[in-house]
Amino acid sequence: MSSRKVRQFECTQVNEVVQIFLQKKQGWAIGSELTVKCNQTECQYVDKNEPPCPLSLDMFADEIREQAEQRAQQRLKQE
């Protein structure tokens, strides 16, 4: 994921439109866990992605699937 695909999202916790994007929890190391991040650092649920936070990885399912397919294709080319 070389560039973040930022999306607008109406967040019910802060009652405003926020920007959300995928991010690795452990940096960009192979095998790092993904999380959905928003630009509201003051939110008490920041970085949690669990209720009542409305953010989830399902929001980026297509992008995650595309990345997995690209990694699989790269592995095939290397063999």
C-alpha positions as CSV (number, residue, x, y, z in Angstrom):
1,M,0.0,0.0,0.0
2,S,2.2,2.8,-1.2
3,S,-0.4,5.6,-0.9
4,R,-3.3,5.9,1.5
5,K,-6.8,6.0,0.0
6,V,-8.5,8.5,2.2
7,R,-12.3,8.4,2.5
8,Q,-14.8,10.6,4.0
9,F,-17.0,9.0,6.7
10,E,-19.9,10.4,8.9
11,C,-18.8,9.3,12.4
12,T,-21.5,8.9,15.0
13,Q,-19.1,9.2,17.9
14,V,-17.8,12.7,17.1
15,N,-20.9,13.7,15.1
16,E,-19.0,15.0,12.1
17,V,-17.4,13.9,8.9
18,V,-13.9,12.4,9.4
19,Q,-11.2,11.1,7.1
20,I,-10.5,7.4,7.3
21,F,-7.7,5.2,5.8
22,L,-6.1,1.8,6.2
23,Q,-2.9,1.6,8.3
24,K,-0.7,-1.1,9.6
25,K,-0.7,-1.4,13.4
26,Q,2.9,-2.5,13.6
27,G,4.4,-0.2,10.9
28,W,4.8,-1.7,7.4
29,A,6.5,-5.0,8.3
30,I,5.3,-8.1,6.6
31,G,2.5,-9.7,8.6
32,S,1.5,-6.5,10.4
33,E,-2.1,-6.3,11.4
34,L,-4.3,-3.8,9.5
35,T,-6.5,-1.2,11.3
36,V,-8.8,1.6,10.1
37,K,-7.5,5.0,11.3
38,C,-9.3,8.3,11.4
39,N,-8.0,11.8,11.6
40,Q,-9.7,12.5,15.0
41,T,-6.9,12.0,17.5
42,E,-9.0,13.4,20.3
43,C,-11.6,10.6,20.0
44,Q,-11.6,8.2,23.0
45,Y,-11.9,5.2,20.5
46,V,-9.0,6.2,18.3
47,D,-7.1,3.1,17.0
48,K,-9.6,0.7,18.6
49,N,-11.8,-0.4,15.7
50,E,-14.2,-2.1,18.2
51,P,-17.7,-1.0,19.3
52,P,-18.9,1.6,19.9
53,C,-16.3,2.8,17.3
54,P,-18.1,2.4,13.9
55,L,-14.8,1.8,12.0
56,S,-14.0,-1.7,10.8
57,L,-11.8,-3.4,8.2
58,D,-15.0,-4.3,6.3
59,M,-15.1,-0.7,5.1
60,F,-11.9,-1.4,3.1
61,A,-12.7,-5.0,2.1
62,D,-12.2,-4.4,-1.7
63,E,-8.9,-2.6,-1.1
64,I,-7.6,-5.4,1.2
65,R,-8.6,-8.1,-1.3
66,E,-6.8,-6.2,-4.1
67,Q,-3.6,-5.9,-2.0
68,A,-3.7,-9.7,-1.3
69,E,-4.1,-10.5,-5.0
70,Q,-1.2,-8.2,-5.9
71,R,1.0,-9.9,-3.3
72,A,0.0,-13.3,-4.6
73,Q,0.8,-12.3,-8.2
74,Q,4.2,-10.9,-7.0
75,R,5.0,-14.2,-5.3
76,L,4.1,-16.2,-8.4
77,K,6.4,-14.0,-10.5
78,Q,9.3,-14.6,-8.1
79,E,9.0,-18.4,-8.3
